[in-house]
Amino acid sequence: MRKVTLGLANSLDNYIARKDGGVDWLHWSRDVAELSAKFMKTVDALLIGRKTYEVMIASGQSAFPGPKNYIFSRSKKLRSQFARKIPTDRKAAGVEFISEDAAAFVTKLKQQKGKGIVVFGGGKLARSLFEADLIDEIVLNVQPVLLGTGIPLFHAMKDQINLKLLRFQRLNSGSIVLTYSVIH
């Protein structure tokens, strides 16, 4: 069965973005780029929530290159708006909009042959996958900043989720990358 990894950058006070979705506080550096490139070779499916995708589109990015991009949105209107903004070459490269229940979709996806699956953004999407016991690993790039307010890293969940620290790495930018396995 394929592994599902939640991969996010967050502030030290556990926000993934400003209230308006802004991520101007993220430090992109050579070591982050190297880690990301290495990790992306291990996955072939990328899951993105609707609100995260809106931020991507607003910044001019319609897809992550490489893996198949699955965008979750129950709104038919928003899906068609997003689809019109994606260049034809990106559609061919593999952007698909998913309207079905995220947990049901990811359950099927995990059972298919392939590389790993990564969740990039989407606090509500992550919560639904945690509650369905579908996330196997969490990789956090903890940024050296306190935002004070914003979009939370984790939304309230029904149950406690126990984790085991697998590794940690200090980056030159002052960030720390933490990798945890979810204890099922």
C-alpha positions in Angstrom: 0.0 0.0 0.0 1.2 3.5 -0.9 2.4 5.9 1.8 0.5 9.2 2.3 2.7 12.1 3.6 1.5 15.4 4.8 4.2 17.9 3.8 3.9 21.5 4.9 5.9 24.5 5.9 4.7 26.2 9.1 5.6 29.0 11.4 6.9 28.2 14.9 3.5 29.1 16.3 1.9 26.6 13.9 0.4 28.6 11.1 0.7 27.6 7.4 -0.3 31.0 6.0 -1.4 34.4 7.0 -5.2 35.0 7.3 -5.3 36.2 3.7 -3.4 33.1 2.5 -0.1 34.9 2.2 3.1 33.0 2.5 5.6 35.8 2.1 7.3 34.7 5.3 8.5 31.4 3.9 12.2 31.1 3.3 13.1 29.2 0.1 16.7 28.3 0.1 19.1 25.9 -1.7 18.9 23.3 1.1 15.1 23.4 1.0 15.2 23.1 -2.8 17.5 20.1 -2.6 15.3 18.4 0.1 12.2 19.1 -1.9 13.6 17.8 -5.2 14.8 14.6 -3.5 11.4 14.1 -1.8 9.4 14.7 -5.0 11.2 11.8 -6.7 9.5 9.5 -4.2 5.9 10.6 -5.0 3.7 10.5 -8.1 0.5 11.9 -6.6 0.0 15.4 -5.0 -3.2 16.3 -3.1 -4.2 19.9 -2.8 -7.2 21.5 -1.1 -9.3 24.1 -2.8 -8.2 27.1 -0.7 -4.5 26.2 -1.2 -5.2 25.9 -4.9 -6.8 29.4 -4.9 -3.6 30.8 -3.4 -1.5 28.9 -6.0 -3.6 30.2 -8.9 -3.4 33.8 -7.5 0.4 33.5 -7.5 0.5 32.3 -11.1 1.1 28.6 -10.3 -1.4 26.2 -11.7 0.4 22.9 -10.9 3.4 21.3 -9.3 5.6 19.8 -12.0 6.2 16.0 -11.9 3.5 14.2 -10.0 -0.2 14.1 -10.9 -1.9 17.0 -9.2 -5.3 16.2 -7.6 -7.3 19.3 -6.6 -10.2 18.8 -4.2 -13.3 20.9 -4.5 -16.9 20.1 -4.2 -18.0 23.3 -6.0 -18.6 22.7 -9.7 -18.4 26.4 -10.3 -15.0 26.7 -8.7 -13.7 23.6 -10.5 -14.7 25.0 -13.9 -13.1 28.4 -13.0 -9.9 26.7 -12.0 -9.9 24.5 -15.1 -10.1 27.6 -17.4 -7.0 29.1 -15.7 -4.8 26.1 -16.3 -2.7 26.2 -19.4 -3.3 23.3 -21.9 0.2 22.0 -21.3 -0.5 21.7 -17.6 -3.7 19.8 -18.2 -1.8 17.3 -20.3 0.8 17.1 -17.5 -1.8 15.9 -15.1 -4.1 18.2 -13.2 -7.4 16.6 -12.1 -10.2 18.1 -10.1 -11.8 15.7 -7.5 -15.3 16.3 -6.3 -15.9 13.1 -4.4 -15.2 12.6 -0.7 -11.5 13.0 -0.2 -11.2 10.0 2.2 -12.9 7.7 -0.2 -10.8 8.9 -3.1 -7.5 8.6 -1.2 -8.4 5.2 0.1 -8.7 4.0 -3.5 -5.6 5.9 -4.6 -3.6 4.2 -1.8 -4.5 0.8 -3.1 -3.3 1.5 -6.6 0.2 0.8 -7.7 2.6 3.7 -7.6 4.9 5.9 -5.6 4.1 7.9 -2.5 1.2 10.3 -2.2 1.8 13.8 -0.7 -0.7 16.2 0.8 0.5 19.8 0.1 -1.8 22.3 1.7 -5.3 22.0 2.7 -5.9 22.0 6.5 -9.5 20.7 6.1 -8.3 18.2 3.5 -5.6 17.0 5.9 -8.1 16.8 8.8 -10.4 14.6 6.8 -7.5 12.3 5.9 -6.3 12.1 9.5 -9.8 11.3 10.7 -10.0 8.5 8.1 -6.6 7.2 9.3 -5.0 7.7 5.9 -2.0 9.8 6.6 1.1 7.8 7.4 3.8 10.4 7.8 4.1 14.1 8.5 7.0 16.3 7.3 7.1 19.8 8.6 9.5 22.6 7.6 9.3 24.7 10.8 10.2 28.3 9.8 11.9 30.7 12.3 9.0 33.1 12.5 6.1 33.8 14.8 3.1 35.0 12.8 0.8 35.6 15.8 -2.3 34.7 13.7 -3.2 33.0 10.5 -4.4 29.7 9.0 -3.7 27.0 11.5 -1.4 24.1 10.8 -4.0 21.6 12.1 -7.7 22.1 12.5 -9.5 20.6 15.5 -9.9 16.8 15.1 -12.1 14.2 16.8 -9.3 12.1 18.2 -5.7 12.3 19.4 -3.1 11.2 16.9 0.1 9.7 18.2 3.3 10.2 16.4 6.9 8.9 16.4 9.8 11.2 15.5 11.8 9.6 12.7 14.3 12.3 12.1 15.0 16.0 12.3 17.4 18.3 10.3 18.5 21.8 10.8 18.7 23.8 7.6 21.0 26.7 6.9 18.1 29.1 6.7 17.4 28.4 10.4 14.4 26.2 9.7 14.1 22.7 11.1 12.6 19.8 9.2 10.8 17.3 11.4 9.6 13.9 10.1 7.1 11.9 12.1 5.4 8.6 11.4 1.7 8.3 12.4 1.2 5.5 14.8 -1.9 3.6 13.5 
